[in-house]
Every structure is written in structure tokens, then in C-alpha cells.
Amino acid sequence: MKNHDTISRRNFLKTSAAASGGLLIAFALPVRGEHLPVAPDLPKTASLNGKLRIDEDNTIHIILPKIEMGQGMWTTIPMLIAEELDCDWNKIKAEHSPPGKGDDFKKSIFITSTGGSDSTRSEFDRCRQAGAMARVMLVTIASRRLGVAPEACTTDNGFVVAGDKRLSYGELATEASTLPQPTVTLREPKDWKIIGKSKKRLDSPEKITGKAIYGMDIHFPGLLTAVVAHAPVFGGKVKSFDASETKKIVGVREVIGIPSGVAVIADNFWAAKKGRDALKIEWEHGANESMDSHQQLEDYRKLAQTKGKNVSQKGAVKDALEKAATTFEAEFTFPYLAHAPMEPLNCTVKISEDDCEVWTGTQSPILHQAEIAAFLGLPPERVALHTPHMGGSFGRRGSFQGDWVMEAVHIAKITGKFIKLVWSREDDIRGGYYRPVYLHQVKMGIGADGFPNAWEHRIVGQSLFTGTILEDAIAPNGIDYSSVTTGAPYSEYVADYSFELHTTLYGVPVLAWRSVGSTHTAFVVESLIDELASRAKTDPIDYRRAMLKKHPRYLAVLNLAAEKAQWAQPLPAGQFRGIAIHEAMGSCVCQIVELSIENQAIRLRRVVCVIDCGMAVNPDGVVAQMEGGIVYGLTAALYGEISLEKGQVQQSNFHDYPMLRMNEMPVIEVHIAPSTAKMGGAGEPGVPPIAPALANALFAATGKRIRKLPVKL
């Protein structure tokens, strides 16, 4: 098999004996993936940062800098290593790696941060090589002990076998660690025994039995709980506060002011919460007090009437629109969305004289390590940052500013106590760092054949990456490429087009949300294509086939979805279908929604989903991610909306920012398309197509187009 690594084997891998015996192999995870642009001054290689350790008791430890947050990475990465290592799957233990010494922060942030459905596809060759090298070293030692040629040895489930003799990896590991690094050849796909076969998740037993430790579970003697009263308006400050009633509450220990508000420290969460409720605070709301969701859209609408920064352009779109046989205009609006992971934010901090220990669920541990170290005046290696299990993230724990982390550190520093900061659900919903509000204005020109020949498209919204460490890579020269779409691949069919962006400054903190810009761009593009098909009186799948005839990957998932959903067969009376297709994170996903309208309410009946993600390392994991993405996307499409009046967020908990309930769930069928395409991600691509497929089904049912989310019949 061809090896696509761009780094030398010598830099790629090194071996050493673990302090307690055994074999330790460290391997490099890349900074730069072909699918993700990064700042041009960053090197292509990184220091060794992943580890495979084989203990003398046969336990296999796989220690990774990438973060498991529910997406299944702790299973797929070990599968890659186990494929080449031939180890006992039940002996594998996956673990988070602590941040490094922080001596190469700008490089390390790309290695240790997790996002973009990136982990498995970026490590496919490297992790397999680590397993192959360990296997070769173990076989070499076994052959010496048994007095046979290495070629006479085979490996099986954690043992080296020669005839009727078997030696376990554990008893070979320490001696194997003294060998020089070998040159290895990776197995051909036809010889794979694990990759491409479904495996049960390695982290499931702990989570099912309650043994898994989450951030909320951290506890040790002397630990106090803190909650923070935040300003009701973003950017607001405390003018004064009266804590006299708070201090009367049993369990409350201290009340202090911190940069983000007023912290109440108590023996437990309930006492801290009651204490916060009893606070009397006078706030200085500041300039953001006038923020209003309705006015924001009006401002965006006016801005969209003017030319934005050019993202991509072909031909003369103005002239083409004037000459088009038919034109139509459409406006789409999308609200702020909270991430709402089931486990709200929390952080535990223990500061001593010369070091600091932190426990928190985060997608970017080294970023927070550096931030804490700078604040405390410590070298980064004196900040130990532990990453426990996470009860979801969807981007929220990927904050570049570590807002909740630094709150906890401030409180611990000021009080001199061991502190666990806990955000309530209300803190989470009202705390900001949302998917931004976006407005799209589109003008389409249609030729006599019913297909578009002119496309003018303007997008207005806040940037996710301007002012962050990723600005040069993703938002250079004032254009945040996570905010925009070029209409691909449909725009390739159009003779004249223009895609423009207005990036706004607004007082609400924003952050990437599961599937990032595709959350809104997919909805607009797939709604437009569906409307064009309707205007042309053409079946929406046939219309897409015509526009995608030069894109076999799209056509493959489109046709497979149509087959599995039996699109050509009529549905029972009162049931309707809608379709959407979108490529994100290197994977192409098509979804078909079936629904009915009953008692003036939407009843979701069935979703058929087809994904082409290239090689599906763990098919069951891919299916699970598609199912989760569909639930997440439907929740946002039907209910997701954060709105502001007089600068204040109007939603607070799941009663007014609801989740999709079990009785509302459709039947979901997921099919993985056979593919030789380059591997794509699975954690996020299932989200974008579901909202436009839903909207297109609703058009089939009602004859009305959905231009605004969430859906309101």
C-alpha cells in the first residue's frame, strides 16, 4: 500500500522502554492535513505526541492528544493501531494525553485541538504504522527467544506464535523496547481484519456502568463549589453588589467579584445557587443594552443591499440577471443557536505555591494550559491540565478564550481555595458563544431550459475565526471562509455568479457550532435547488442529477438514497418527502425526510441517510454519528432560536430552548455508500442536509417555502 506520509520514519517514530518495563512507541500526529489549511509559517511535522504502550501484563495503552467527546474517536483510532498490531481488543485502554510542556504552542495547538471531524482521517496511516512497528519489534524478540526466523512467526490476538509455541506481547515488550526502529510495510485492504468492521465502543462499558469520570464528578477533600452571576447583557459590568442575604445561607463560604461577574463559593452547588439567587447586584449594561434580534435582522437586511467582499465570481452576474428569461429573489434568515451539551460547562482548579492542577472537558487543552500559565505567572509545564470524559460539546468546549476555565482560575486565585466552577443550564443557554445570526439574500436568473444561468448571493453575519489563532488560516483579509458558500458543486453549472460576504461586528460572542458554516449554507443552497426544480416542474432528484452529472460522488449518494427511500414509489396519502445533499468535512451526505401534517403539527416519520465518507473505519460509529447529527439538526430546525430584547437573551432552559423528544423521533435508516474516495469525517456531516430536506418536505406538504429557521407552520 502506498504510504502518504510526508515525514521521515526517523522523525515519525521512536521507541523507548517504559519506566516500569514494557514497550513504548511514540508517534507524530500532524499539524497540517491536506483538507485543512493552516497558517503558512507552521511546519508540516510535529514533535512526537501520541503513544502506544504495551505493559508486561499485556494491557495496550493508546494515549492520544485528540479529545474523545462522544464522537467515537477513542474506538476508531485504536482500531487503526490494532489492525496492524494483532492485539487483543479487550486489552486496549484509550486515554487522553496531557498537554505537553508548551514550548511550541503555535505548533501544538493544531495537534492537540479536536474539531472539524478531523481525527481519524488525519491519523489513518500514522497510527497504523505505530501498530505495525510494534508488531515487528515484538516478532523480532520472539524469534530470537524461540530460535526461529522472524518469517516463521505469526501474530494472533496479543501473542507471537511459532508452531506450537506462543509468547505474549507483555512478556516480550520490555526487551522489544531495546530494538532500533524497523521499516514496515502496511497491510493491504484485502488483508484487513478490523478496519471496515463494526466494533463496540471502548468507552461504552465505563459510561454504561457509571464508572466514567466526567468533569462534574471530580471531587477531593477541601473542594468548594462556585457559581457566577453573569451580567444580563453581554459586556456588562458590576457597579456594586450586596451579598448580605447570600452570606446568611448555610453552606455559603465567600462572595467575590471577578472580571466576568460575582462568584458565590459554597460547600455544594445548591448552597451556591441559592446564594447567587439572593445576591443584589447593580449592573452597568453598557453599549450592548440596545441589542434586539428584530433590529439586528433589519440592519443585516440593509447591509445585504450593498456590495460585500468578493468571495468568488465568474462572468458578469448583473448583466446575466437582466437577460435571464425568469428571475426570482429569496431571503433566508437564521438565529443564534446555543450548543446546549447535556453536561454544562465546569472546571476544577487546584492552585498551590508552585503549580496548578486543572480538570475540565475541553477541545483545546494546550490553549487553556498556556492561558492559565500566563495568568498565574507559571511556566506551562507547571500547569497540569486533565481532560475527563465530556458530556457532549458540539463546539462549545472549543472556545478560543477558555471563558469558563479562566473564571474558575480567577476564583481559585483570589480565594486561595480549591474550586469547582459549575455552570447551570441557564448559564449555558444565556452564556453566549453561539452559532451566529446569518442573513442570505439571493437573486437567481433562470434560462429557458429551467436551469439557473445567473446567481447573485450575499451573506451577512459575524465571523467565527477573526481575532483567533485560526484567523490567518480560515479568515484571511476579512473573509471568513467558514461563513460562506460558493454554491458548489451547483455553481459550476451556472455561467455567471457572484458570492459576497459582509462580516459584521456585534456584541454577542460566537463560536463554531456542529458543522460550522454548513449549518446555514447547506439550507440555502438545497432550498434554492429544490425551488428551481419546482419552478421547472421537474422531479427534485432528476433536477439534481442533471446539475451534478459531472460529480459522480454526489450522484452515487443521491441515487442510493433514492433507491433506499423508494423515491419512485408513491407515499400513502397525506405523507410527503423532501431531499437534500451536501458535502462537509470531506464527506458527502444525502438525506430524505418523510413527514405528514397532523393536527397542524409536523409528524416526522422517516429519514433515509446515505453517506460517502470514503473508508468507514468503524461502520457502526459512522451510523451512530449520522443518527446523532440528524437528531441535532432536526432539533435546531424545529426549535433552535436564541433571541435578544434590550440586550438580554430571552431563553433560559429546555422549556424555551427545547430538544427533540423521543416521541417526536422519526425512524432513521443510515446507509454507507461503497467508496474509494479519500476519507472524510463523520462527526459533523450528518447535520447540514437534514434541515433543508425537512423544509423541502414541508413545501411538498404545504406548498410554502421555508425561508426562516426555526420552522414555524
N, C-alpha and C positions, 0 to 999 in steps of 0.2 A: 504494500500500500504506500502511496506517495506520502511523504511527511511534509507538512506545510509549515513547520516551524521556521522562524526567521532568526533564531538564536542558536549559538553553537551548543553542542551537547555538554561541553565543559562548563559553560555558563548556565546551562539548563539545569544540571543536576549535580548534586554532591552527596556523599554518604558519610555517615559517622556513627559511632556506637552511642546509644542512649546511655545516660549516666548509670542506669540500673541494669544494663545489659539489653540485648535486642538489636534490632536494625532500624536505623532512622534514615529516611531518604527525604531530602528537602527539594522541592521543585518550584520553578518560577512560574507564576501566573502573570500574564502580560498586562502591560499598561494599555497598549493600543490594540484594538480589534479592528478588523477591516470594515466592520459595519458601523463603527462609532468614531467619528472624527474627534480628535483632541488637539490641544494647543500644539503648534508645530515644533516648539522647542523641547517638548518632552521626548525622552528616549524611547526606543521601541522595546527595550528589555527592562527587567526589573530585578531587584535583589530577590534571593530565594525566600519564599514566603508561605508556601504550602508544605505540609509534612505528611508523610506516610510512615507510621511507626509500627513495627511488629515486635510485640513483647514476648518474653520467654514462655508465657502462659498461653500463647497462640492468639491473644487478642490483637486485632488490627485496629489501630487508631488512625483516622483520617482527619487531619486538623486543617481547617480551611479559613482563609481570611474573608471569604464571601459569607453573607449572612443568610441563615435559614429563617424565613418569616412566614412560612406556610406554603411556599411555592414548590416545595419538594426537592430543593437543591441538595439537601443532605442525603438524598437517596440516589439521584441521578449521577452526581459526581463520584460517590463510592462505586456505582455500577461500572463506570469507566475504568476505574482502577482495578476492580475485581475481575473484569473481563480478561485482563492480561495477567493478573496475579494468581488466578485459580485458587482463591482463598475460600474459607467457609463463610458464607454470607452472614450467618448468625453470630459470627465472632467480630463483626465490624462495629465500631463505635465512631460516629461522626462527632466532631467537636468544633466550636468556634475558636479561632486563633486570636490571642490578644493582640492589640496593636503593637507594631514594632517600636523601636527607640525614637522614631520621629525624626531621624536625622536626614531623611529625604522626603519631606512632607509632600511637596508638589507632585512627586512621582507616586508616592504611596497612596495618595487619596484615590487615584484611579484603580489601584489594585484592590483596596480593601472596601471600597464603596460598592453597594449592591443595588442594581436598578437596571431598567431597560431590557428586562428579560434576557440578560446577557451571560449569566454564569456558565451554564452548560455548554453553550455553543463556543464560548471563548476558550474553554479548557479541554475540549474534546481530545486533541492529540496529546497535550502535555500530561494530562492525568493518566492516560493510557500508557504513556512512556514510563511514568513513575512506577506503575504496576509491573510493566514488562521488565524493567531494570531490576526491581526487587526479586522477581521470579528467577531471572538468570543468575543473580548472585546466590540465591538460596540453592539452586540446582548445582552450581559450581562447587559449593561446600559439600553438599550431599554426595556428589560424585567422588570427591576425594575421600570422604569417610567410608563409602561403600566400595571403593576401589574399582569403579567403572567409569566409562567415558560419559561426559555430560549428555551425549546423544542417546545414551541408554536409559536416561532418566525421563520420567514424565511427572507432571504435577496434577494433583487431584484434591480439591476441597481442603487446602491447607496442608497438604503433605507432598513430599517428593517421593516418588515411587520408582524402584528398580527391581524388577522381578517380584519376589515375594517380600521384599524389604521396604519399609516405609519410615521416613523421618519427618517429624512435624516441623513446620516453619519455625515454631517457637524454639525448638532445640538447635536450630541452625542459625537463628537470627544474629546472635552476638558475633559468631565467627564470620558470618557473611559481611558484617559491617566493616571488616578489615580489608575487603577487596577493593581494587580500583573500579571505577565506573565502567560498565560494559557498553558495547554498542549493541543495540537491539533492533529487531525488525518487528513491527506491529502486525498483529494478525489480520488476515483478510476478512471482510464482512461475512463471507461464506462460512468462516470458522467460528463466528461469534456464538457464544452460548448464553450471554446475559444481555448485551446491548440489543435493544429492539424487543425484548421480552418484558412483560409486566412484572414488577417487583413491588412487594408491600413496603410501605414507607418505614424507614429505620426509626423515625421518631414517633411513630404511632403508639407502640406499647406504653411508653412513658406518659404520653398525653392521655391515653385511654384510662390508665390506672391512677392518674393524678400525681405521678412521681415527677413529671416535668416541672422544672422551676422557671417561673416567669418573673418578670421584674416585680410584680405585685407581691410575690412570695418571699422576697428577700427579707430576712429578719435576723437580728443578733442582739445580744444584751446591750442596753443603753440606746437603742434606736428609737427616735421620736418621729412622729408623722407631721408633715407640714402641708397646708393648703394655702393658696394665694388668692386674694381678692384682686382681680384684674379690672382695669378701667373699662367702663361700659362702652367707651368709644376708642377705637384703635388710635394709639399715640397719646392717649390721655395720661395725665399725671395726678398724683395725690397732692392736694393742697393741705389737707390736715385729716387726722383721724382720731377717734375717741374709742379706746379699747376697754373702757371701764367695765362695761357689761360683759364683754368677752372674757375678761380675767376672772369673773365670778363663776364661770362654768368649770365644773370638776374635770380635771384632766388637762386643761389648758396650761401650758408652761410659760409661753412667751409670745409677744406680738411685736413684729419689727417691720419697718419699711425697707423695701428693696426696690431696685430700679423699675421692676415691672408691676409693682403694686404693694399690697400689705400682706405679710405672711403671718399665719397663725400656726404656732408649733404646739403640739399636744401629745398625750400618751398614745392616742389612737386616732383613726380617721374620723370617727363620729364626733368625738370631742372637738377636733379641729374644725370640722364642718359647722357644728353648732356655734363655735366661737366666731367663725367667719360670718355667719348669718347675723350675729349680734353686733358686729362692727358698725360704727357710724363713720362714714367716710365722705369727705367733701372732695369732689373731683374737679380738676381743671380739664375740660374735654378737649380743648384745642381746636385746630383748624378743621378736623375731620367731623365735627359735630353736625355739619350740614349735609353729610353724605346721605344720599337717598337712591334706592335702586331704580325707581322710575326716572329720576332726573339723570342718573348715570346712562341709561339707555338713550335718553333724548340727546345727551351730549355725544354719545357714540354715533348716533344716527346722523347728526350734523357733520361729525368728523368724516364719516363714510362718504359724504357728498363731495369731499375734496380728494385730490390725488394723494395716495400714500407712497411709501418707499417701494420701489420696484423690486419684486422678488424674482419673477420670471416673466418673460414676454416673448411673443412670436407674432410677427406681422403687425398690421395696423388695426387694432380691435375697434376703434371708433368708426373708421370707415366701413369695416365689415358689418358692424351693427346697423348702420344706416342702410346698407344694401341688402340685408337679410330679408328673406321672404316673410318671416314672422319673428317677433321678439317678445320676450316676457321678462319681468323683473321679479325678484324674490328677496325677502329679508328673513334672516334666521337669527334668533337670539338664544343665548344660553346663560344660565345663572351661575353664581358662585356655588361650588359644591364642597362640602366637608368630606374628609376621608372616612371618618367615623369607624375606625377599627374597634373590634369588640373589647380589647384591652386598652383603656385610655392611657395617656402618657404618664410615666412615672420615672423616678430616678432616685437612687440611694447613694449617698455620699458620706465617706468617712475620711476626714482630714486629720492627719497627725502632724507633728512638727516638721518632718522632712519629706513626707509623701502624701499621696491621696489615692483612695480606692473608690471606684465608682461602678455601680451596677445599673445598666439601663439598656433597653431594647433600642437599637439604632442601626440604620443602614450605612452609616459612615463613622465607624468608631474612631478612626485615626484623626478625623476632623475635630471631633469633640475632645479627644485627648490633647491635641495641640491647643485648642481654645481654653481648656481648663488649666493646662500648664502655664500658658501665658498669663492668665488672670491671677494664679497663685504664685507666680514667680518661681516655678519649679522647672527643672529640665523634663522634657516629655517622658523620659524613661522612669521618672518618679511618679507618674500617674498611671495606675493600673486600672484599665477600663474593661470590665467584664460584660459580655453580651449574653444575657439569659434568653430563654425562649421568648418569642414575641406573639402576642395575640392579635396578629394582623398589623398591617402598616398601610399598604396601598399608596405609598409615597409620603405619608405624614411623618414617618420616622426617618425621612431623608432630608430633613431641614438642614440647610447650609449654616444656619445660625445657632442650632442647638438651643432653641429658646427655652425649653423645659429643663434641659440639662444645666444651663447656666443659672436658672432660677434656683435649683437645688444647691448648686455650689455656692451661690451668694448666701443663701440661708445658713448653710453649714459653716461658712467662713465667719459670718457675723456672730452667730450664736456660739461657735465652738463646740457644737453638738453633732452627734451622728444623726443624719436627717434622711428620711424617705419622703420625697415630694410626691404627692398624688393629685392628679387632675381628675375632677369629676366628669361625668358625661356632659354637664352644662359647660364646664371649662373647655372641653373638647369641641363641642359644637360652636361655641362662641369665640373660640380662641384664635381664629384666623388660619392663615396658611392654607387657603382654599384653592381649588381649581378656579381660574379667573372667569369673570364675565367676558363673553365674546359676542360680537355682532358681526354678521356677514351680510353684505349686500352684493347681489349678483344680477348681471344683465346677460341674457342668453340670446343669441341670434340663431334661427333655425332655417336650414335650407329647404328647398322644395322636396327633398327626399326624406324630410322629417328628422334629420340628424343635425347636431349643432355645428355651425361654422364660425361662430364668434362667441367669446366667453370673457366677460369682464367681471372680476371678482376682487372685492375689497374686504379685508378683515380688520377689526378693531378690537384691541384687548391688551391687557398687561403682559409684560414679559416674565417668564419663569426664571430665566437664567442671567439676565442683565444684572451686573453687580455681584455675581457669584464667581467661584473659581472656574466655572464652566463657560463663562461669558465668551472668551476668545474662541472656544470650540463650537458653541451652539448659537450664540447670539452676537456675531461679529458685526461691526459697522451699523449697529442699531436695528438689525433684523434678527429676531429670534426665530430660528427655523423650526422650533417646536410649536410655534403659533400658526404656521401657515401650511397651506396645501397648494400644490400646482395642479391639482385635479388628476394627477397620474393614476392610472395609465390612460384615462379617457381623453385628457387634454392632447395627447399625441394624435388623436383623430381629428382635432379641431385645427382649422387653418390659421385662425387669428385668436390670440388670447392675451390676457394681461392679469397677473395676480399681484396685488399690492397689500401692504401692511401698514397700519397705524398702531404704533406701540404707545400706550397711554401710561401716565403716572397717576396712581390712585392710592388712597390711604389705607387700603386693605392688603395685608400680607398674603402672598400667593405662593403656591408650591405645586410641583408636579403631582398629578393625580393619575391613578392607574390607566395607562396607555397614553398619557400626556396629551399632545395636541390632537391625536386621532379621536379624542373624546368628542370633539365638535366638528372637525373637518370631514370625518367619515360620514357623519349625519348629513351635512350639507351636500356633499358630492353624490351620495347614494340617493338622497331625496330628489336631487335635480335630475339624475339619470332616470329615475322612475317616472318623474313628471314628463320628461321628454318622451319616454316610451308611451305614456298615456296619451299625450298630445298627438303622437304619431299613430295611435290606435294599434300599437304593436305589443305583443306579449313582452313583459319586462325582462324575461330571461332571453328571449330571442333578440331583443334590442341590445342587451349587454353583449351577447355573443357576437353581434355584428361589430360592436366597437372594440371588442377585446380579441379579435381574430389573430392579432399579432402577439398575443400574450398567452401562450399555452398553459402556463401555470394557473392563471386566473380561470381560463376555460375549463381546466381539469376539475378544479374545486366547484366551479359553477355547475358543471354537468353532473358531477357526482351528487351534489346537494339536490339538484332537480330530480335525479333518479331516486335517491333515498326518500325524498319527500313525496314522490309520485306526483310531481307537479302537473303532469299531463292529465291526471285523473281529477275529475271534479270533486270538490269537497261536499259534505252534506249541506243542505240548505241552512243558511244563517251562519256559516263559517267562512272565513276569508284568510288569504295568505299575503305575505309580503316578503321580499327578499332584499338582501344587501350583501356586498362583498367588499373586503378591504384588506390591504396589506399593511402590517405594522410589525416592528421588531424582527423583520426578516421572514415572517410567516404570513401566508395568505389564508384568510378565513371567510367562508361564505355561510350565512345563516338564513333560514327560512322560518318565519313565525306564522303560526296558525292561531286564530282567535275568533271569538264571537262577542257580540254586544248583548248583554243580558241585564235587564232592569237598569238601563242607562249606565252600565258599568262594563269595563273590559274584563273578559274572561280569557286568560291565556290558556291555550290548550296544548300546544306542541311547539317545540323548537328543534329543528334539524340543523346540525352544525357540522361543517366539513372543514378540516384544517390541513394545509400542506405546510409542515414545519421542517421539511427535509427529513433527516433521520430522527425518528422519535425514540430516544434512548429508553425511556420508560413509558410505554403507551398508556398505562393506567394513570400515570401522573399527568400526561397531556390531557386525557379525558377529564380528569379532576379539575385542571386549570380552566378548561373550556367551560365546564359546568359552573365553576365559581365566577368566571368572568361574565357569563350570561346572567347569573343572579345579580351580580354587582351592577351590570349595565342596565338591567331592567329596573332595579331599584332607583337608579338615578333618573332614568327616562320617565318613570311614573310618578316619582315623589321628590326627587332631589332638588332642593332650592334653598339657598341662603339669601335672605333679603335684608335690606337695611332701611331704617327710618330714623331720621335725625341722628345719623351716625351709629345707631345701635342695631345689632343683629337681632332679628325677631324670633329666630328659632332657638331652642334650648335643649331638647332631648328627643327621644324617639317618638314622643306623642305628636310632635310637629315637624320632625325630620325623620319620617318613618322608614323602616326597612321592609323589603318584600317579605311577606309571611308565608309559612309553609302551605297554607290553604290556597294561596294565590299562585303557587308554582305550576308551571306547565311541565309536561313530560319533556325531557331533554334527551335527544339522541346525538351522540358525537361519533363522527367517522374520521379516521386519519387517512388522508389520501396517500397512496403509494407515491414516492417521490425520490428523485435523485438530486434534487435541488440542494443548495447549500443550507446547512442547518439554521433554523430560525428559533426565536424564543416562543414560550408558551404561557408565561405568567400574565401577560397583558393583552395579546392579540385577540382574545375572545370577547373583549369588552366593546370595541368600536362598532361592529356591524349590528349589534342587537337593537340599538335604539332606532336606526333607520329602517331596519326590517320590520320593527313594530309599527313605526309611522306609516310605512308603505302598506302594511296590512290594514291599518286603520283607514287609509284612503280607500282601499278596496271595499271596506265595510261601510264607510260613511260618505265617500265622495269628497271629503275635505282634506286638504293638505295640512300637515303639522309643521308649523314654522317656528314654534317656540317650545322649549322644554322647561319644566316637565310637562307631560301631556295633560291637557285638560279637555275633556269631552264637552 
